[in-house]
Amino acid sequence: MENRSDEDTGDATAADHTSDGDRTADRRTTEPPAADPRFSVPLRGVAVDPETRCAHWEDPVDVVALRFGCCEAFYPCDRCHDAVADHPAEPWPRDRFSEPAVLCGVCGETMTPPEYFACEDFCPDCGAAFNPGCRAHRDRYFEVGIDESNRE
């Protein structure tokens, strides 16, 4: 379920997010060139919790971070990228689909785009549920063809 509006600027702080009290204190905003030290990959974003939920997506199933082709860093969403990066977002290129570009925020495992597309909205390593609504905007994160952008 999407928790953002088109007017959402991404200018949030940890104090702005009180809907999940047990995670509020663990939210961090990380801007380049820094990376959030809680993760094994370079991860940045706005009010990110320990399982990669952010200021824009904070449902229990919003536990994926995606790697952008423009900067090699992982972000919970494109709005996080736009809020902290100093350049336009570029999706992960098709010719690099053999490289990890998806992080499960629950267990920390990484996946290639094809592994993520085939995972049926569950982490293949730990079984954590992923947001099925993310399929509707894969083209923001991956250089995909029409056959893959809304694959069910």
C-alpha positions in Angstrom: 0.0 0.0 0.0 1.3 3.4 -1.0 1.8 5.9 1.9 2.8 8.9 0.0 1.1 11.7 -1.9 2.2 13.5 -5.0 2.7 16.5 -2.9 5.1 14.7 -0.5 8.5 16.4 -0.8 10.5 13.8 1.1 11.6 16.4 3.6 10.9 14.3 6.6 12.6 13.6 9.9 12.4 10.7 12.3 10.1 12.8 14.5 7.6 13.1 11.7 6.9 9.4 11.8 5.1 8.3 14.9 2.7 5.7 13.4 5.1 2.9 14.3 6.4 3.9 17.7 8.8 1.0 18.1 10.7 1.9 14.9 10.5 5.7 15.1 13.7 6.0 17.1 15.6 3.8 14.7 14.9 6.0 11.6 17.8 7.7 9.9 18.3 10.1 7.0 21.5 9.5 5.1 22.8 11.7 2.3 25.7 11.2 -0.1 28.5 10.6 0.1 27.7 8.9 3.4 25.9 5.5 3.6 23.8 4.1 6.4 26.2 1.9 8.4 23.4 -0.5 9.4 23.4 -2.1 6.0 26.0 -4.2 4.2 25.4 -2.2 1.0 25.7 1.5 0.4 22.2 2.6 1.4 20.8 6.2 1.6 17.3 7.7 2.1 14.9 9.7 4.2 13.9 8.5 7.7 14.9 4.9 6.9 14.2 2.3 9.5 16.3 -0.9 10.2 14.3 -2.9 7.6 14.4 -0.2 4.8 11.0 1.4 5.3 11.2 5.1 4.6 9.4 8.4 4.9 7.4 7.6 1.8 6.7 3.8 2.1 6.2 2.5 5.6 3.8 -0.5 5.5 5.0 -3.8 6.9 5.7 -5.1 3.4 7.8 -2.1 2.4 11.1 -3.8 3.1 13.1 -3.6 -0.2 15.8 -1.2 -1.2 16.8 -0.8 -4.8 20.1 0.1 -6.5 20.2 2.9 -8.9 22.3 2.9 -12.1 23.3 6.5 -11.7 25.1 6.2 -8.4 25.4 2.5 -7.5 23.7 3.2 -4.2 20.6 1.5 -2.8 17.5 3.6 -1.8 14.2 2.5 -0.4 12.4 4.4 -3.1 12.8 6.9 -5.9 11.5 9.7 -3.7 14.3 9.0 -1.3 16.8 9.2 -4.1 15.4 12.5 -5.4 15.4 13.9 -1.9 19.1 13.3 -1.0 20.9 12.8 -4.3 22.3 15.7 -6.4 21.5 14.1 -9.7 18.5 12.6 -11.6 17.6 9.0 -10.9 18.5 6.4 -13.5 17.2 2.9 -13.4 19.4 -0.2 -13.0 20.6 -1.0 -16.6 19.5 -4.2 -18.3 23.0 -5.1 -19.2 23.8 -5.3 -15.5 20.9 -7.5 -14.5 23.3 -10.3 -13.5 24.5 -8.0 -10.6 22.7 -7.6 -7.2 20.4 -4.6 -7.4 17.7 -5.4 -4.7 18.2 -5.7 -1.0 15.8 -7.5 1.4 15.5 -5.1 4.4 14.6 -8.0 6.7 17.5 -10.4 6.2 20.0 -8.3 4.2 20.3 -10.6 1.3 20.7 -9.1 -2.2 19.1 -10.3 -5.4 19.6 -9.7 -9.1 16.6 -8.1 -10.9 15.6 -11.4 -12.5 15.6 -13.1 -9.1 13.5 -10.3 -7.7 11.0 -10.4 -10.6 10.6 -14.2 -10.1 10.3 -14.1 -6.3 6.5 -13.9 -6.1 6.7 -10.9 -3.6 8.5 -12.9 -0.9 12.2 -12.9 -0.1 13.7 -16.2 -1.5 16.1 -16.3 1.5 14.0 -15.4 4.6 10.4 -15.5 3.3 9.7 -11.8 4.2 6.7 -10.4 2.3 7.4 -7.7 -0.2 4.9 -5.1 -1.4 3.1 -6.5 -4.5 2.2 -2.9 -5.5 5.8 -2.3 -6.4 5.3 -4.2 -9.7 3.3 -1.2 -11.0 6.4 1.0 -11.1 9.3 -1.3 -11.8 10.3 1.0 -14.6 11.4 3.6 -12.1 14.1 1.2 -10.8 14.9 -1.2 -13.6 15.5 -0.8 -17.3 12.7 -3.1 -18.3 10.7 -3.9 -21.4 7.0 -3.8 -21.6 6.8 -7.6 -20.9 8.5 -7.2 -17.5 7.2 -3.8 -16.2 4.0 -5.2 -14.8 4.7 -8.9 -14.7 2.4 -10.6 -12.3 
